[in-house]
């Protein structure tokens, strides 16, 4: 992976720059490219994802590779909840199916902390999910970046 290049926008975040940072994170995760996504995190990043603890970019890549190998047709929407200084809180929902064709919707909250280069040093995620019928899916855009005109999380009442 490449050197630690600044990842704009940089802290301290304003409401607008925090919202932009959240959308960039959503776009990255919707790419489902673990190597690309890992570049948004500091080399020594620390995560808590549910009950799993991840440290460093190599572990981020391994985690995301496993995740997207089992969470098929993954589509995510993130929304800014709050920000102050170098910290951002988000809420999100994502939909995916497993290899048996069962669809799921997951809801979560994340707390992020960034260094002065705009790299995420900490990510604390709490997530709940439940099975849904394919007819209950709400996220139907083509795989990849959510279109700008697609409803956001609050539009669904999630």
C-alpha positions as CSV (number, residue, x, y, z in Angstrom):
1,X,0.0,0.0,0.0
2,X,1.1,3.5,-0.7
3,X,2.6,6.0,1.8
4,X,0.6,8.0,4.2
5,X,-0.8,10.7,2.0
6,X,-3.2,13.2,3.4
7,X,-6.9,12.1,3.1
8,X,-9.0,15.2,2.7
9,X,-11.0,16.7,4.2
10,X,-8.7,17.1,7.2
11,X,-9.7,17.8,10.8
12,X,-10.9,19.8,12.6
13,X,-14.1,19.0,10.8
14,X,-16.9,21.5,10.1
15,X,-20.4,20.1,9.6
16,X,-19.9,20.2,5.8
17,X,-16.4,18.6,5.8
18,X,-17.6,15.9,8.2
19,X,-20.5,15.1,5.9
20,X,-18.2,15.0,3.0
21,X,-15.8,12.6,4.9
22,X,-18.8,10.3,5.7
23,X,-19.8,10.2,2.0
24,X,-16.2,9.4,1.0
25,X,-16.2,6.5,3.5
26,X,-19.5,5.3,2.2
27,X,-18.2,5.4,-1.4
28,X,-15.1,3.5,-0.4
29,X,-16.9,0.7,1.3
30,X,-19.4,0.4,-1.6
31,X,-16.4,-0.2,-3.9
32,X,-15.8,-3.4,-1.9
33,X,-12.1,-3.0,-2.7
34,X,-10.2,-3.9,0.6
35,X,-6.9,-2.5,-0.5
36,X,-8.4,0.9,-1.6
37,X,-10.5,1.2,1.6
38,X,-7.6,0.4,3.9
39,X,-5.7,3.5,2.6
40,X,-8.2,5.7,4.5
41,X,-6.9,4.3,7.8
42,X,-3.7,5.0,9.5
43,X,-1.0,2.2,9.4
44,X,-1.6,1.5,13.1
45,X,-5.4,1.9,13.0
46,X,-7.4,0.2,15.7
47,X,-10.9,-1.1,15.2
48,X,-13.6,-2.7,17.3
49,X,-16.1,-4.2,14.9
50,X,-18.8,-6.0,16.9
51,X,-16.7,-8.4,19.0
52,X,-13.7,-8.5,16.6
53,X,-10.6,-6.3,17.2
54,X,-8.5,-5.3,14.2
55,X,-5.1,-3.5,14.3
56,X,-3.3,-2.1,11.3
57,X,-4.0,-1.9,7.6
58,X,-3.0,-5.5,6.8
59,X,-5.7,-6.7,9.3
60,X,-8.2,-4.2,7.8
61,X,-7.6,-5.7,4.4
62,X,-8.0,-9.3,5.7
63,X,-11.1,-8.3,7.6
64,X,-12.7,-6.6,4.6
65,X,-11.7,-9.4,2.2
66,X,-13.5,-11.9,4.5
67,X,-16.5,-9.6,4.9
68,X,-17.2,-9.0,1.3
69,X,-16.5,-12.7,0.3
70,X,-19.6,-13.6,2.5
71,X,-21.7,-10.5,2.3
72,X,-22.7,-10.5,-1.4
73,X,-24.4,-7.7,-3.3
74,X,-23.4,-5.4,-0.4
75,X,-24.9,-1.9,-0.5
76,X,-24.3,0.7,2.3
77,X,-25.7,4.1,3.3
78,X,-23.9,6.1,5.9
79,X,-25.2,9.3,7.6
80,X,-23.4,11.9,9.7
81,X,-24.7,11.9,13.3
82,X,-22.3,14.3,14.9
83,X,-18.7,15.7,14.7
84,X,-16.3,17.7,16.8
85,X,-12.6,18.4,16.2
86,X,-11.1,15.2,14.9
87,X,-14.0,12.9,15.7
88,X,-17.1,11.9,13.7
89,X,-20.0,9.7,14.7
90,X,-22.1,8.1,12.0
91,X,-25.1,5.8,11.7
92,X,-25.6,3.5,8.8
93,X,-27.5,0.6,7.3
94,X,-26.4,-1.9,4.7
95,X,-28.0,-4.8,2.8
96,X,-26.5,-8.0,1.5
97,X,-27.2,-11.6,0.8
98,X,-25.4,-14.7,1.8
99,X,-24.4,-17.5,-0.6
100,X,-27.7,-19.2,0.1
101,X,-29.7,-16.2,-1.2
102,X,-30.9,-15.0,2.2
103,X,-31.0,-11.2,2.4
104,X,-30.1,-9.2,5.5
105,X,-30.2,-5.6,6.6
106,X,-27.7,-4.4,9.2
107,X,-27.9,-1.2,11.2
108,X,-25.0,0.3,13.0
109,X,-23.3,3.2,14.7
110,X,-19.6,4.1,14.4
111,X,-17.3,6.4,16.2
112,X,-14.3,7.6,14.3
113,X,-11.1,9.4,15.3
114,X,-8.7,10.9,12.8
115,X,-5.0,12.0,12.8
116,X,-3.9,15.4,11.4
117,X,-3.4,13.8,7.9
118,X,-7.1,12.8,7.8
119,X,-6.4,9.1,8.3
120,X,-8.7,7.2,10.6
121,X,-6.9,6.0,13.7
122,X,-9.8,4.5,15.5
123,X,-13.1,2.9,14.4
124,X,-15.6,1.6,17.0
125,X,-18.6,-0.1,15.4
126,X,-21.8,-1.5,16.9
127,X,-23.9,-3.5,14.5
128,X,-27.2,-5.4,14.6
129,X,-28.7,-7.3,11.6
130,X,-31.7,-9.3,10.8
131,X,-32.9,-11.4,7.9
132,X,-35.2,-9.7,5.4
133,X,-37.2,-11.0,2.4
134,X,-35.8,-10.0,-1.0
135,X,-39.0,-8.0,-1.5
136,X,-38.1,-5.9,1.6
137,X,-34.9,-4.6,0.1
138,X,-34.6,-0.9,-0.1
139,X,-31.1,-0.4,-1.6
140,X,-31.4,-1.2,-5.3
141,X,-28.8,0.9,-7.1
142,X,-26.2,-0.9,-9.3
143,X,-23.2,-2.2,-7.3
144,X,-20.7,0.5,-6.5
145,X,-21.3,4.1,-5.5
146,X,-24.8,5.1,-4.3
147,X,-26.2,7.6,-6.9
148,X,-26.5,11.2,-5.6
149,X,-30.2,11.1,-6.3
150,X,-30.8,7.9,-4.3
151,X,-32.6,8.4,-0.9
152,X,-30.4,8.6,2.2
153,X,-30.7,6.8,5.4
154,X,-33.2,9.2,7.0
155,X,-35.4,9.1,3.9
156,X,-36.1,5.4,4.8
157,X,-36.8,6.1,8.4
158,X,-34.0,3.7,9.5
